[in-house]
Amino acid sequence: CEGHTEAEVRRRIEQKVQKTAKQQESPMLLSR
């Protein structure tokens, strides 16, 4: 059964990208 729709998967990927971006941003801000 397909419980995950394309939109759901895309939204999950976006959340993951945002999380990784935030993790990469924090050290950059600290180094500045």
Secondary structure, 3 states (H helix, E strand, C coil): CCCCCHHHHHHHHHHHHHHHHHHHHHHHHHHC
